[in-house]
Amino acid sequence: MSEAQLITRVLAGDRLAGRELYDTHAPRVFRLAYRMTCDEELARECTQDTFVRAFAKLASFRQQATLATWIHRIAVSAVLEALRSRRRWSARFVDLDEARDVMTEGVTHDAELLARLERAVDELPEIYRTALIMHDLEGYTHAAIADVLAIAEGTSKTRVAQARAKLRDTLAVLREQ
């Protein structure tokens, strides 16, 4: 079924089509929200909020971008709004034991290095952190990031490069200590 047909069916009240739309997009929205918040409960809330907003605004979707891009734009907005409203900027660290449950099994990490990297990413300014997470951790293309964040593709590339440079500088300072 095409994206347009799915949207038409959802708008007509077809619950199965709504479930299909949700099942198709929810896992990636959750991963993005989790990586941005480092909080499983908040990520679930943001995922739910994303789909509440998406279904409420689906009739206004103009199909100028893909449905996935449109939903991810809503997700990024929902996450950033939740983070601001809960003032979690300084308390967004996940205990490494909790993070291991979410990480892929069989992968081992130096706990201290991982903690330093997480702190360094969390200390990045929001515009760099969001682009870096979307590109390097979630695998979005720069074109998709540009669509989701309503920025130019070149701006996405620049933000990711600047985020990486800031991480290198931060981690180099930590290595010297």
C-alpha positions as CSV (number, residue, x, y, z in Angstrom):
1,M,0.0,0.0,0.0
2,S,1.3,3.4,-0.9
3,E,1.9,6.2,1.6
4,A,-1.0,8.2,0.2
5,Q,-3.3,5.2,0.4
6,L,-2.3,4.6,4.0
7,I,-3.0,8.2,4.9
8,T,-6.3,8.2,3.2
9,R,-7.4,5.0,5.0
10,V,-6.2,6.5,8.4
11,L,-8.2,9.7,7.7
12,A,-11.2,7.6,6.9
13,G,-11.0,6.0,10.3
14,D,-9.5,2.7,9.4
15,R,-7.9,1.5,12.7
16,L,-5.8,-1.2,11.0
17,A,-4.3,1.5,8.8
18,G,-3.6,3.6,11.8
19,R,-1.9,0.7,13.5
20,E,0.2,0.0,10.4
21,L,1.3,3.6,10.3
22,Y,2.2,3.4,14.0
23,D,4.0,0.1,13.8
24,T,6.0,1.2,10.8
25,H,7.3,4.4,12.4
26,A,7.2,3.9,16.2
27,P,10.5,1.9,16.6
28,R,12.6,4.5,14.9
29,V,10.8,7.4,16.6
30,F,11.4,5.7,20.0
31,R,15.1,5.1,19.3
32,L,15.6,8.8,18.3
33,A,13.7,9.9,21.4
34,Y,15.7,7.6,23.6
35,R,19.0,8.7,22.2
36,M,18.0,12.4,22.6
37,T,16.7,12.0,26.2
38,C,18.7,9.1,27.6
39,D,15.5,8.3,29.5
40,E,13.4,5.3,28.5
41,E,10.2,6.5,30.2
42,L,10.5,10.0,28.7
43,A,11.3,8.5,25.3
44,R,8.1,6.4,25.5
45,E,6.1,9.6,26.4
46,C,7.7,11.5,23.6
47,T,6.9,8.6,21.2
48,Q,3.3,8.6,22.3
49,D,3.1,12.4,22.1
50,T,4.6,12.3,18.6
51,F,1.8,10.0,17.3
52,V,-0.9,11.8,19.1
53,R,0.2,15.0,17.3
54,A,0.8,13.2,14.0
55,F,-2.7,11.6,14.0
56,A,-4.3,14.9,15.0
57,K,-2.5,16.8,12.2
58,L,-2.5,14.1,9.6
59,A,-5.2,15.9,7.5
60,S,-2.8,18.8,7.2
61,F,0.1,16.6,5.9
62,R,0.9,18.1,2.4
63,Q,3.1,15.2,1.2
64,Q,5.9,17.6,0.3
65,A,8.2,15.4,2.3
66,T,7.9,11.7,3.1
67,L,5.6,10.7,5.9
68,A,8.6,9.4,7.8
69,T,10.3,12.8,7.6
70,W,7.2,14.6,8.7
71,I,6.7,12.2,11.7
72,H,10.4,12.6,12.7
73,R,10.1,16.3,12.6
74,I,7.2,16.1,15.0
75,A,9.2,13.7,17.2
76,V,12.2,16.0,17.4
77,S,9.9,18.8,18.4
78,A,8.1,16.7,21.0
79,V,11.5,15.6,22.5
80,L,12.9,19.1,22.6
81,E,9.7,20.4,24.2
82,A,9.7,17.7,26.8
83,L,13.3,18.3,27.7
84,R,12.7,22.0,28.1
85,S,9.6,21.6,30.1
86,R,11.1,19.1,32.5
87,R,14.4,20.9,32.8
88,R,16.3,17.7,32.3
89,W,19.4,19.2,30.7
90,S,21.7,18.5,33.6
91,A,20.0,15.3,34.8
92,R,19.9,13.3,31.6
93,F,22.5,10.7,32.4
94,V,21.5,7.0,32.3
95,D,23.1,4.6,34.8
96,L,25.4,2.4,32.8
97,D,23.6,-0.7,34.1
98,E,20.4,0.6,32.7
99,A,22.0,1.5,29.4
100,R,23.4,-2.0,29.0
101,D,19.8,-3.3,28.8
102,V,19.2,-1.1,25.8
103,M,22.5,-1.6,24.1
104,T,23.2,-4.6,21.8
105,E,24.1,-7.8,23.6
106,G,27.6,-9.0,23.2
107,V,29.2,-5.6,22.8
108,T,31.6,-4.7,25.5
109,H,32.6,-1.1,26.3
110,D,35.1,0.6,28.6
111,A,32.6,2.0,31.1
112,E,34.7,5.0,31.9
113,L,35.2,5.9,28.3
114,L,31.5,5.4,27.6
115,A,30.5,7.6,30.5
116,R,32.9,10.4,29.3
117,L,31.6,10.1,25.7
118,E,28.0,10.3,27.0
119,R,28.8,13.4,29.1
120,A,30.6,15.0,26.2
121,V,27.6,14.5,23.9
122,D,25.2,15.7,26.5
123,E,27.3,18.9,26.9
124,L,27.1,19.8,23.3
125,P,24.8,22.7,22.4
126,E,21.3,21.4,21.4
127,I,21.7,22.2,17.7
128,Y,24.9,20.1,17.4
129,R,23.8,17.3,19.7
130,T,20.5,16.8,17.8
131,A,22.2,16.7,14.4
132,L,25.0,14.4,15.7
133,I,22.6,11.9,17.3
134,M,20.4,11.8,14.2
135,H,23.3,11.3,11.8
136,D,25.9,9.3,13.6
137,L,23.7,7.2,16.0
138,E,20.4,6.9,14.1
139,G,21.8,6.8,10.6
140,Y,19.7,9.7,9.1
141,T,21.1,11.2,5.9
142,H,21.9,14.9,5.9
143,A,19.0,15.4,3.5
144,A,16.6,13.8,6.0
145,I,18.0,15.8,8.9
146,A,17.6,18.9,6.9
147,D,13.9,18.0,6.3
148,V,13.2,17.1,9.9
149,L,14.9,20.2,11.4
150,A,13.9,22.6,8.6
151,I,17.5,23.6,7.8
152,A,19.7,23.4,4.7
153,E,21.5,20.1,4.0
154,G,24.8,22.0,4.2
155,T,23.8,23.3,7.7
156,S,23.3,19.7,8.8
157,K,26.7,18.7,7.5
158,T,28.3,21.7,9.3
159,R,26.5,21.0,12.6
160,V,27.6,17.3,12.5
161,A,31.2,18.3,11.7
162,Q,31.2,21.0,14.4
163,A,29.8,18.5,16.9
164,R,32.5,16.0,16.1
165,A,35.2,18.7,16.4
166,K,33.8,19.7,19.8
167,L,33.7,16.1,21.0
168,R,37.3,15.6,19.8
169,D,38.4,18.7,21.8
170,T,36.5,17.7,24.9
171,L,37.8,14.1,24.8
172,A,41.3,15.3,24.2
173,V,41.2,17.5,27.3
174,L,39.8,14.5,29.3
175,R,42.6,12.2,28.0
176,E,45.3,14.7,29.1
177,Q,43.9,14.7,32.7
